[in-house]
């Protein structure tokens, strides 16, 4: 079973050789590759040569994709199509999408349903945006932050679910809800895979700390999760030269399984 994933961006070609080495050593089982818009032709062949299983993460709000905005439907579909082509090239099992921000979750559900691709997973989000850019304000909330919104999106769009643990805790803290109760609610939506990193257990901003650098209670978290899972480590990389920090995070997280 491929259960532990390394998160990289499609343009991170400088990590390719190191990733291949760690994969051959059994440090991780797949790469979750964020497909940066316009990078397909320049990067896909490099990743394909590694002979590693892949999951694709599509562009999100920071790259201009926002399913909750009806005015962006055409450009959203174009970026989604490029992500699907990347998945085709690497034979990826899933393509993960963020629901959007500063919009309507019902519009998100409609647009994702129209993509009509069985590989789609939708990821839950924090309550508020982590960075105030691209016209965002502190009052703009993310779409898909709550179990209620995610349930509607998944059912309407007939999509699978990617549960981001950090996003769940950030959303609960930001909305004044109990984070472990919210985690249980999200788990009832039967996630097909998970994202995890360390962070501020009482904070509402997503941090992506290395394991052990934050205050998450991983023993309690993993006691709530299924015994068999596919989980991508989304921790920060501390060096542009190697993936030593990821190796340490992988070793640390295995202790909780």
LINSULLIN-V216990 format. One line per field, one symbol per residue. ss: DSSP state (H for helix, E for strand, L for the rest). phi: phi as a letter, one per 30 degrees, with the letter a starting at -180 (. if undefined). psi: psi as a letter, one per 30 degrees, with the letter a starting at -180 (. if undefined). Layout:
ss=???
phi=???
psi=???
This chain:
ss=LLLEEEEEELLLHHHHHHHHHHHHLLLLLEEEEELLLLLHHHHHHHHHLLLLLEEEELLLHHHLLLLLLHHHHHHHHHHHHHHHHHHHHHLLLLEEEELLELLLHHHHHHHHHHHLLLLEEEELLLLELLLLLLLLLLLLEELLLLHHHHHHHHHHHLLEEEEEHHHHHHHHHHHLLLHHHHHHHHHLLLLLEEEELELLLLLLLLLLELLLLLLLLHHHHHHHLLLLLLEEELLLLLLLLLLHHHHHHHHHHHLLL
phi=.dbccccbceddddcedddddddddidbcacccdddeiceddbdddddddhcdbbccdebedcjcbddcddceddedddddddddddddchddbbcbddkaiacdddeedddeddhbdddcccdbddbddbcbhidbdcdcddidcedddeddddddhcdbcccddddddddddcicdddddedddddchddabcbacaddccccdchdddjdcbdcddddddcdddcacbcdcddccbdcacdddeddddddddcd
psi=kjfkkkkllfghfffeeeeeeeeffgelflkjjjjkkgfefffeeeeeffhkklkkkllaefgfkjffjffgeeeeeeeeeeeeeeeeeghkeljkkkfakhakfeeeeeeeefehkffkkkklllelkekilhgllffklkkgfleeeeeeeeeefhllkjjjeeeeeeeeeefhlkeeeeeeeeffgikfllkkllajfglgkkehllkffagkifeeeffflleklkkkjhlkkfkfflheeeeeeeeeffff.
